[in-house]
């Protein structure tokens, strides 16, 4: 198969980058578009924006960019080398391709990673490819074909380069197949959204998660902790039917004219967003299994208010009371109206430890997903305490990808799993480390000085997301 060069978008915020999400999204796009892609995984580098792949044709390569968020461009690879001379030699081996571009308008450009190239040097490099013999018009605005010289200086090497030197690690020449667009990110930009919550997931990550969930026409995608509905919009944009629920109906209803419904109207997705419901996922009303194509969630992972990565704002909760002795034995009313019938009613809840949340989420997914369906969620964790074994497992679910977004002392991990078998009796989710009991959760972590050593030893066996809010 022909060789192509994928140039990933370099997306980052003030504190984090999205580099770890690039390859999982790329592989998900290949599944969505049914494109046969081959590449050497060992050659992939997080600190490089380039990936050499094999794809059957330009048409197949273009499919990968149609809905990509983290792909900037794809090029048909004409040559590569560690310097300009090696690049020239490599390009000369493709002379059989040159005749079809004769008489066509074209454009050459130079792109550098890890450093900059002055205009004079760029022009010299472009002119050095005159041996191609293209005789069409040079059109810098709307050419029939565009060629790019891509220069990789390396993230580390560029730090020590002397001014005026030119020491590239790798150079490529490629014919542009297609470039990505940031239009979708702008369309769903939170700054332009009518109704927001304090933890609404930003558009870029919402779209990436929709891609990893394989959201598409005819698919049914469910968000069990829907909040203000970010995933309903991005998954529906790609053609999926979406459904959401939440323990807190106030987020769904909003205030005045601002609600999830107003966002649905803003994006004209009324024919794809099916409904939003209010209930505790631990006591859900579903009476069938194997009916969902994907489960996508970011906020809460907790059935209430543990918004990843903003879970430090409120501890996870589920329906119930902290102490059974405080249960109400009579119906409570206010101004003659039963409390549970009031628009602002919020049911009593009790603490819900993160490990329990994750286990329940995985159990739910294993039952409700169709074979091949995906679960995509965020796992908040303490960086120094995290281990790959912290990720919950289930015999019916296969880990597809685990990508970190690091915030320093803590991080969140985008976990994607796929259902590969039906659930059999006795099969359950597990975390192969100490799983704290409810007594562990409600106990004061600092009870007595003489228990400090025992507690420290216990913490070593607990997953990095245990007691995340307290830590």
C-alpha positions in Angstrom: 0.0 0.0 0.0 1.2 3.6 -0.6 2.8 5.5 2.3 1.2 8.6 3.8 2.2 11.0 6.4 -0.2 12.1 9.1 0.4 15.5 10.6 -1.4 15.8 14.0 -2.6 19.1 15.3 -0.6 20.5 18.2 -3.4 21.3 20.6 -2.6 22.5 24.1 -3.9 24.7 26.9 -1.9 26.8 29.4 -1.4 23.7 31.6 -2.0 20.6 29.5 -1.7 19.2 26.0 -3.9 16.7 24.1 -1.0 14.7 22.6 -2.0 11.4 24.3 -5.5 11.6 22.7 -4.2 11.7 19.1 -3.5 8.1 18.4 -6.6 6.7 20.1 -8.8 9.1 18.1 -6.9 8.2 14.8 -7.5 4.5 15.4 -11.2 5.1 16.2 -11.6 7.1 13.0 -10.2 4.2 11.1 -12.8 1.9 12.6 -15.6 4.4 12.0 -14.7 4.9 8.3 -13.7 1.3 7.8 -10.2 2.3 6.5 -7.4 -0.2 6.4 -4.4 1.5 8.0 -1.0 0.0 8.8 1.8 1.6 10.8 4.6 0.7 13.2 3.4 1.6 16.7 7.0 1.7 17.9 7.7 4.6 15.6 4.9 6.8 17.1 6.2 9.5 19.3 4.1 11.8 21.6 6.7 14.6 21.2 6.3 14.5 17.4 3.3 15.6 15.3 4.1 13.1 12.4 3.1 9.5 11.9 4.0 7.4 8.8 1.2 5.1 7.8 0.1 2.9 4.9 -3.3 3.4 3.3 -4.8 2.0 0.1 -5.5 5.3 -1.6 -6.0 9.1 -1.4 -9.7 8.6 -1.1 -9.3 6.3 1.9 -6.8 8.6 3.5 -9.2 11.6 3.1 -11.9 9.7 5.1 -9.8 9.8 8.2 -9.9 13.6 8.3 -13.7 14.2 7.7 -14.5 14.4 11.4 -11.1 14.4 13.0 -10.3 16.8 15.7 -6.6 16.1 16.2 -5.5 15.5 12.6 -4.2 18.6 10.9 -3.3 17.1 7.5 -2.6 13.9 5.6 0.0 13.8 2.8 0.9 11.2 0.2 4.5 10.6 1.1 7.0 11.2 -1.7 10.2 11.0 0.2 12.0 11.3 3.5 15.5 11.8 4.8 17.7 13.1 7.6 18.8 16.0 5.4 18.0 17.7 2.2 20.3 15.6 0.1 18.7 12.3 1.4 15.3 13.8 0.8 16.2 14.6 -2.8 17.4 11.1 -3.4 14.3 9.6 -1.9 12.0 11.8 -4.0 13.9 10.9 -7.2 12.7 7.3 -6.7 9.1 8.4 -7.3 9.7 9.7 -10.8 6.9 7.6 -12.2 4.4 9.9 -10.4 5.6 13.2 -11.8 4.1 13.1 -15.3 0.5 13.3 -14.1 1.2 16.7 -12.5 2.6 18.3 -15.7 0.5 21.2 -16.9 -1.3 21.4 -13.5 -1.2 24.5 -11.2 0.6 23.8 -8.0 2.0 25.3 -4.8 5.0 24.5 -2.6 5.2 25.3 1.2 7.5 24.6 4.0 6.4 23.6 7.5 8.7 23.2 10.5 8.2 21.5 13.9 10.5 22.4 16.8 12.0 25.5 15.2 11.4 28.1 12.6 12.8 28.5 9.1 13.5 32.0 7.7 11.8 32.9 4.4 15.1 33.0 2.5 15.9 29.4 3.6 12.4 28.2 2.8 12.6 29.6 -0.8 16.0 27.9 -1.3 14.5 24.6 -0.2 11.5 24.9 -2.5 13.8 25.8 -5.5 15.9 22.8 -4.8 13.1 20.6 -6.0 13.1 22.1 -9.5 14.3 18.7 -10.8 10.6 17.6 -10.6 10.1 19.6 -13.7 6.5 20.8 -13.0 5.6 23.2 -15.8 2.1 24.3 -14.7 1.3 27.7 -13.1 2.3 28.4 -9.6 -0.9 29.3 -7.7 -0.5 30.3 -4.1 -4.3 30.8 -3.6 -6.2 27.9 -5.2 -3.8 25.4 -6.7 -4.8 22.0 -8.2 -2.1 20.3 -6.2 -0.2 21.4 -3.1 3.2 20.0 -2.0 4.8 20.5 1.4 8.3 20.2 2.7 7.9 19.1 6.3 10.9 19.6 8.6 11.1 18.0 12.0 13.8 19.5 14.2 12.8 17.5 17.2 11.4 18.8 20.5 14.7 18.4 22.4 17.3 19.1 19.8 15.7 22.5 19.0 16.4 23.7 22.5 20.2 23.5 22.0 20.4 24.7 18.4 22.6 27.7 17.7 21.0 30.6 16.0 21.3 30.3 12.2 22.0 26.5 12.3 19.9 24.0 10.4 20.0 20.6 12.0 16.8 18.7 11.3 16.1 15.2 12.6 13.8 14.3 9.7 12.6 15.9 6.5 9.6 14.9 4.4 8.1 15.8 1.0 4.4 15.1 0.6 1.5 15.9 -1.7 -1.3 17.2 0.4 -4.4 14.9 0.3 -6.6 17.0 2.6 -6.5 19.2 5.7 -8.7 19.1 8.8 -11.0 21.8 10.0 -11.6 23.4 13.4 -15.1 24.4 12.4 -16.7 21.8 14.7 -14.7 23.0 17.7 -15.9 26.5 17.0 -19.5 25.4 16.5 -19.7 23.8 19.9 -17.5 26.3 21.7 -18.7 26.7 25.3 -18.4 30.5 25.0 -21.2 30.4 22.4 -23.5 27.9 24.1 -26.8 29.2 25.5 -26.9 27.1 28.7 -23.8 25.9 30.7 -23.1 24.3 34.0 -20.0 24.8 36.1 -18.4 21.7 34.7 -19.6 21.5 31.1 -17.0 19.6 29.1 -15.2 21.7 26.5 -16.1 21.2 22.8 -12.7 19.8 21.7 -12.6 16.9 24.3 -16.4 16.3 23.8 -15.8 15.7 20.1 -12.8 13.5 20.7 -14.8 11.4 23.0 -17.6 11.1 20.5 -15.1 9.8 18.0 -13.7 7.3 20.4 -17.2 6.1 21.2 -17.7 5.5 17.4 -20.8 7.7 17.4 -22.5 7.7 14.0 -25.8 7.4 12.1 -28.1 4.8 13.6 -26.1 4.4 16.8 -27.8 4.9 20.3 -25.5 6.7 22.7 -26.3 7.2 26.4 -24.8 9.6 29.0 -25.8 8.3 32.5 -24.5 11.6 34.2 -25.8 14.0 31.6 -25.4 17.3 33.5 -26.0 20.0 30.9 -25.7 17.6 27.9 -22.3 18.3 26.3 -22.1 14.7 24.9 -25.6 14.6 23.7 -24.8 17.4 21.3 -21.4 16.2 19.9 -22.5 12.6 19.5 -25.8 13.7 17.9 -23.8 15.9 15.5 -22.2 12.8 14.0 -25.6 11.3 13.4 -26.2 9.3 16.6 -29.4 9.2 18.6 -28.7 10.3 22.2 -30.3 9.9 25.6 -29.2 11.2 29.0 -30.1 10.9 32.6 -28.9 12.5 35.9 -29.6 12.1 39.6 -30.0 15.9 39.8 -32.9 17.1 37.6 -32.1 20.8 38.3 -29.1 20.6 35.9 -31.4 19.3 33.2 -34.2 21.7 33.8 -32.0 24.8 34.1 -33.5 28.2 34.8 -36.0 30.2 32.9 -35.5 29.8 29.2 -32.0 28.3 29.6 -31.9 24.5 29.8 -30.7 21.4 27.9 -33.7 22.0 25.6 -32.5 25.5 24.7 -29.1 24.0 23.7 -30.8 21.3 21.6 -32.7 24.1 19.8 -29.5 26.1 19.4 -27.8 23.3 17.6 -30.9 22.1 15.7 -30.6 18.6 17.1 -34.2 18.0 18.1 -34.5 15.0 15.8 -31.5 13.2 17.4 -31.5 14.0 21.1 -34.3 11.7 22.3 -34.8 12.7 25.9 -33.3 13.5 29.3 -34.5 11.7 32.5 -34.0 12.1 36.2 -33.0 9.1 38.3 -30.1 7.5 40.2 -28.2 5.2 37.8 -27.8 2.7 40.7 -31.6 2.4 40.8 -32.3 2.8 37.0 -35.6 1.9 35.3 -34.2 0.0 32.4 -35.7 -3.4 32.0 -33.7 -4.7 29.0 -30.0 -5.4 28.4 -27.8 -5.1 25.3 -29.5 -2.0 23.8 -26.8 0.7 23.8 -24.1 1.3 21.2 -22.1 3.5 23.4 -22.0 5.0 26.9 -20.1 8.3 27.1 -19.7 10.3 30.3 -17.4 12.9 31.8 -18.8 14.6 34.8 -19.5 12.8 37.9 -18.4 9.3 37.4 -20.2 9.4 40.7 -23.8 9.4 40.1 -24.0 12.9 41.5 -21.3 15.6 41.8 -17.8 14.2 41.3 -17.1 16.1 38.1 -13.9 14.8 36.5 -11.6 16.6 36.6 -13.5 19.0 38.8 -14.5 16.3 41.3 -12.7 18.3 44.0 -15.8 20.5 44.2 -18.1 17.9 45.7 -17.9 14.3 46.9 -19.6 11.6 45.0 -23.1 10.7 46.1 -26.0 8.4 45.4 -29.5 8.2 46.7 -30.0 7.4 50.3 -29.3 8.9 53.8 -26.0 8.8 55.7 -27.6 7.4 58.8 -30.6 5.1 58.7 -31.9 6.4 62.0 -32.6 9.8 60.3 -35.0 8.4 57.7 -38.3 10.3 57.5 -41.3 8.1 58.6 -43.9 10.6 57.4 -44.4 12.5 54.1 -42.7 15.9 54.2 -44.6 18.9 52.8 -43.9 22.6 52.3 -46.6 25.1 51.7 -49.1 22.3 51.3 -47.1 20.6 48.5 -45.3 17.3 49.0 -41.5 17.9 48.9 -40.9 15.4 46.1 -43.4 17.1 43.8 -41.7 20.5 44.0 -39.7 21.7 41.0 -36.6 22.4 43.1 -36.7 19.1 45.0 -33.4 17.3 45.4 -33.6 13.9 47.0 -31.4 12.9 50.0 -28.0 11.4 49.1 -25.1 9.7 50.8 -21.3 9.5 50.0 -20.3 7.3 47.2 -16.6 6.4 47.0 -15.0 6.7 43.5 -13.9 3.1 43.3 -17.5 2.0 43.9 -18.7 4.4 41.2 -16.3 3.0 38.7 -17.2 -0.5 39.5 -20.9 0.2 39.1 -20.4 2.1 35.9 -18.5 -0.9 34.4 -21.1 -3.4 35.7 -23.9 -1.3 34.1 -21.9 -1.0 30.8 -21.2 -4.7 30.6 -25.0 -5.4 30.8 -26.4 -2.6 28.7 -24.0 -2.3 25.8 -24.4 -4.3 22.6 -21.4 -6.5 21.5 -18.8 -4.1 20.1 -20.3 -1.2 22.0 -17.9 1.2 23.8 -17.7 2.8 27.2 -15.8 6.2 27.2 -15.3 7.9 30.5 -12.8 10.0 32.6 -10.8 8.5 35.5 -9.5 11.2 37.9 -6.4 10.1 39.8 -3.4 11.2 41.9 -0.4 11.0 39.6 2.1 9.6 42.1 -0.3 6.9 43.3 -1.6 5.8 39.9 -1.0 2.4 38.5 -2.4 0.9 35.3 -4.0 -1.8 37.5 -6.2 1.0 39.0 -8.4 0.9 35.8 -11.5 -1.3 36.6 -11.7 -4.5 34.6 -14.5 -6.8 33.5 -14.3 -10.2 31.8 -16.7 -8.9 29.1 -14.9 -5.6 28.5 -11.6 -5.0 26.7 -9.5 -1.9 27.3 -9.0 0.0 24.0 -7.1 3.1 25.1 -5.9 4.9 28.3 -4.8 8.5 27.7 -3.6 10.9 30.3 -4.2 14.6 30.6 -1.8 15.7 33.3 -2.4 18.7 35.6 0.7 18.3 37.8 0.0 16.5 41.0 -3.2 15.0 39.7 -4.5 14.0 36.3 -7.5 12.6 34.5 -7.4 9.6 32.2 -9.7 9.1 29.2 -10.6 5.4 29.3 -12.1 3.7 26.3 -13.4 0.1 26.7 -15.2 -2.2 24.3 -17.7 -5.0 25.0 -16.3 -8.2 23.5 -18.5 -10.9 25.1 -21.9 -11.3 26.8 -22.1 -11.3 30.6 -22.2 -14.7 32.2 -23.4 -15.5 35.7 -20.8 -14.8 38.4 -18.8 -12.3 36.2 -18.3 -8.9 37.8 -16.1 -5.8 37.5 -13.0 -5.7 39.6 -10.0 -3.5 40.5 -7.0 -5.8 41.3 -6.0 -3.8 44.3 -7.6 -3.2 47.7 -11.2 -2.1 47.2 -12.3 0.1 50.2 -15.5 -0.8 51.9 -18.3 1.6 52.8 -16.8 1.7 56.3 -13.5 2.8 54.8 -15.2 5.6 53.0 -17.2 7.0 55.9 -14.4 6.7 58.5 -12.3 9.7 59.5 -8.9 9.2 57.7 -7.1 10.7 60.7 -8.6 9.0 63.8 -5.7 8.3 66.0 -2.0 8.9 65.8 -1.2 5.2 66.6 -3.2 4.2 63.5 -1.2 6.4 61.1 1.3 3.7 60.1 -1.5 1.2 59.5 -3.4 3.7 57.4 -0.3 4.5 55.3 0.2 0.8 54.6 -3.5 0.5 53.6 -3.2 3.5 51.3 -0.4 1.9 49.4 -2.9 -0.9 48.3 -5.6 1.5 47.3 -6.0 2.8 43.7 -4.8 6.3 42.8 -8.4 7.5 42.5 -9.3 6.4 46.0 -10.5 9.4 48.2 -9.6 11.7 45.2 -11.6 14.7 46.5 -9.9 14.5 50.0 -6.5 14.2 48.5 
